[in-house]
Every structure is written in structure tokens, then in C-alpha cells.
């Protein structure tokens, strides 16, 4: 169990989750990135930026 950093809801995260993996909060829909696995820490995932071929 870990707390969503956006809405503070309790989240169940798979025990085999890996650093860098993206999870979604079922309560608020926020996309969260696993920053560390020991201890388990989630942060808001960075927004995907548009690539206009530049």
C-alpha cells in the first residue's frame, strides 16, 4: 500500500513493480511514476511533450 501524491488515496501497487514504471491512481486518474521501490515512492509522471519534428 502506498499513498497517491495527488489525492492521498491508498493505492495497491504490485509487489514486483520496477523503478520508472507508470501506475495510475484509480481514485483521481493521475499517472504516477515509481521513483524508488525500497521504500516505495511515487511521484506525478512527467507530461509527454509534443514532438513537432524539430
Backbone as JSON Lines, residues from 0, in Angstrom:
{"i":0,"aa":"X","n":[0.84,-1.2,0.0],"ca":[0.0,0.0,0.0],"c":[0.88,1.25,0.0]}
{"i":1,"aa":"X","n":[0.49,2.2,-0.8],"ca":[1.19,3.46,-0.87],"c":[0.15,4.55,-1.08]}
{"i":2,"aa":"X","n":[0.48,5.77,-0.72],"ca":[-0.45,6.88,-0.83],"c":[-0.23,7.64,-2.14]}
{"i":3,"aa":"X","n":[-1.31,7.96,-2.83],"ca":[-1.22,8.75,-4.05],"c":[-0.76,10.17,-3.69]}
{"i":4,"aa":"X","n":[0.3,10.66,-4.33],"ca":[0.8,12.0,-4.0],"c":[-0.14,13.12,-4.48]}
{"i":5,"aa":"X","n":[-1.09,12.8,-5.35],"ca":[-2.02,13.8,-5.88],"c":[-3.27,13.95,-5.01]}
{"i":6,"aa":"X","n":[-3.88,12.8,-4.63],"ca":[-5.16,12.87,-3.9],"c":[-5.12,12.2,-2.52]}
{"i":7,"aa":"X","n":[-4.01,11.58,-2.17],"ca":[-3.8,10.92,-0.87],"c":[-4.62,9.64,-0.7]}
{"i":8,"aa":"X","n":[-5.15,9.1,-1.78],"ca":[-5.88,7.83,-1.71],"c":[-4.89,6.69,-1.51]}
{"i":9,"aa":"X","n":[-5.32,5.66,-0.79],"ca":[-4.49,4.46,-0.62],"c":[-4.51,3.67,-1.92]}
{"i":10,"aa":"X","n":[-3.33,3.28,-2.39],"ca":[-3.2,2.54,-3.64],"c":[-2.52,1.21,-3.4]}
{"i":11,"aa":"X","n":[-3.02,0.19,-4.09],"ca":[-2.36,-1.11,-4.1],"c":[-1.44,-1.14,-5.31]}
{"i":12,"aa":"X","n":[-0.18,-1.41,-5.09],"ca":[0.8,-1.49,-6.17],"c":[1.4,-2.88,-6.15]}
{"i":13,"aa":"X","n":[1.57,-3.47,-7.34],"ca":[2.11,-4.83,-7.44],"c":[3.46,-4.93,-6.72]}
{"i":14,"aa":"X","n":[3.7,-6.06,-6.09],"ca":[4.93,-6.25,-5.33],"c":[6.16,-6.31,-6.24]}
{"i":15,"aa":"X","n":[5.96,-6.63,-7.53],"ca":[7.09,-6.74,-8.45],"c":[7.25,-5.49,-9.32]}
{"i":16,"aa":"X","n":[6.69,-4.36,-8.88],"ca":[6.79,-3.11,-9.63],"c":[8.26,-2.68,-9.72]}
{"i":17,"aa":"X","n":[8.62,-2.06,-10.85],"ca":[10.0,-1.65,-11.07],"c":[10.13,-0.14,-11.13]}
{"i":18,"aa":"X","n":[11.3,0.36,-10.78],"ca":[11.58,1.78,-10.84],"c":[11.36,2.28,-12.27]}
{"i":19,"aa":"X","n":[10.68,3.42,-12.42],"ca":[10.41,4.0,-13.72],"c":[9.08,3.58,-14.31]}
{"i":20,"aa":"X","n":[8.44,2.59,-13.71],"ca":[7.15,2.12,-14.19],"c":[6.07,3.17,-13.92]}
{"i":21,"aa":"X","n":[5.04,3.22,-14.78],"ca":[3.95,4.16,-14.62],"c":[2.73,3.42,-14.08]}
{"i":22,"aa":"X","n":[2.12,3.98,-13.03],"ca":[0.91,3.44,-12.43],"c":[-0.17,4.52,-12.54]}
{"i":23,"aa":"X","n":[-1.42,4.13,-12.42],"ca":[-2.5,5.1,-12.45],"c":[-3.31,4.99,-11.16]}
{"i":24,"aa":"X","n":[-3.62,6.12,-10.57],"ca":[-4.45,6.15,-9.37],"c":[-5.9,5.92,-9.8]}
{"i":25,"aa":"X","n":[-6.54,4.92,-9.21],"ca":[-7.93,4.62,-9.55],"c":[-8.89,5.68,-9.05]}
{"i":26,"aa":"X","n":[-8.52,6.43,-8.02],"ca":[-9.4,7.46,-7.47],"c":[-9.41,8.74,-8.29]}
{"i":27,"aa":"X","n":[-8.22,9.28,-8.61],"ca":[-8.16,10.59,-9.28],"c":[-7.69,10.5,-10.73]}
{"i":28,"aa":"X","n":[-7.19,9.34,-11.15],"ca":[-6.75,9.16,-12.54],"c":[-5.36,9.69,-12.83]}
{"i":29,"aa":"X","n":[-4.63,10.14,-11.81],"ca":[-3.28,10.67,-12.01],"c":[-2.34,9.57,-12.46]}
{"i":30,"aa":"X","n":[-1.46,9.9,-13.42],"ca":[-0.41,8.98,-13.84],"c":[0.79,9.21,-12.93]}
{"i":31,"aa":"X","n":[1.25,8.13,-12.31],"ca":[2.31,8.21,-11.31],"c":[3.48,7.34,-11.72]}
{"i":32,"aa":"X","n":[4.68,7.87,-11.51],"ca":[5.9,7.14,-11.83],"c":[6.52,6.61,-10.54]}
{"i":33,"aa":"X","n":[6.97,5.35,-10.59],"ca":[7.66,4.76,-9.45],"c":[9.07,5.33,-9.43]}
{"i":34,"aa":"X","n":[9.38,6.1,-8.39],"ca":[10.71,6.73,-8.26],"c":[11.68,5.78,-7.56]}
{"i":35,"aa":"X","n":[11.22,5.11,-6.51],"ca":[12.04,4.12,-5.82],"c":[11.14,2.96,-5.4]}
{"i":36,"aa":"X","n":[11.76,1.79,-5.26],"ca":[10.98,0.63,-4.83],"c":[11.22,0.28,-3.36]}
{"i":37,"aa":"X","n":[12.34,0.7,-2.81],"ca":[12.65,0.45,-1.39],"c":[13.16,1.74,-0.76]}
{"i":38,"aa":"X","n":[12.35,2.5,-0.08],"ca":[10.91,2.32,0.1],"c":[10.17,2.73,-1.17]}
{"i":39,"aa":"X","n":[8.95,2.22,-1.31],"ca":[8.13,2.53,-2.48],"c":[7.74,4.0,-2.45]}
{"i":40,"aa":"X","n":[8.1,4.74,-3.52],"ca":[7.8,6.16,-3.6],"c":[7.28,6.47,-4.99]}
{"i":41,"aa":"X","n":[6.12,7.15,-5.05],"ca":[5.51,7.54,-6.31],"c":[5.52,9.05,-6.44]}
{"i":42,"aa":"X","n":[5.68,9.54,-7.67],"ca":[5.58,10.97,-7.99],"c":[4.76,11.11,-9.24]}
{"i":43,"aa":"X","n":[4.2,12.3,-9.46],"ca":[3.46,12.54,-10.69],"c":[4.37,12.28,-11.88]}
{"i":44,"aa":"X","n":[3.87,11.55,-12.86],"ca":[4.64,11.24,-14.07],"c":[4.79,12.52,-14.89]}
{"i":45,"aa":"X","n":[5.93,12.71,-15.52],"ca":[6.11,13.89,-16.36],"c":[5.15,13.85,-17.54]}
{"i":46,"aa":"X","n":[4.67,15.02,-17.94],"ca":[3.79,15.12,-19.09],"c":[4.57,14.77,-20.36]}
{"i":47,"aa":"X","n":[3.96,14.01,-21.23],"ca":[4.58,13.72,-22.52],"c":[4.56,14.98,-23.36]}
{"i":48,"aa":"X","n":[5.7,15.34,-23.91],"ca":[5.79,16.57,-24.7],"c":[5.6,16.25,-26.17]}
{"i":49,"aa":"X","n":[4.96,17.17,-26.86],"ca":[4.76,17.03,-28.3],"c":[6.1,17.12,-29.02]}
{"i":50,"aa":"X","n":[6.27,16.28,-30.03],"ca":[7.46,16.33,-30.87],"c":[7.02,16.76,-32.27]}
{"i":51,"aa":"X","n":[7.32,17.97,-32.59],"ca":[6.88,18.53,-33.88],"c":[7.95,18.36,-34.94]}
{"i":52,"aa":"X","n":[8.86,17.42,-34.77],"ca":[9.89,17.14,-35.76],"c":[10.98,18.19,-35.81]}
{"i":53,"aa":"X","n":[11.21,18.87,-34.73],"ca":[12.24,19.92,-34.69],"c":[13.49,19.4,-34.04]}
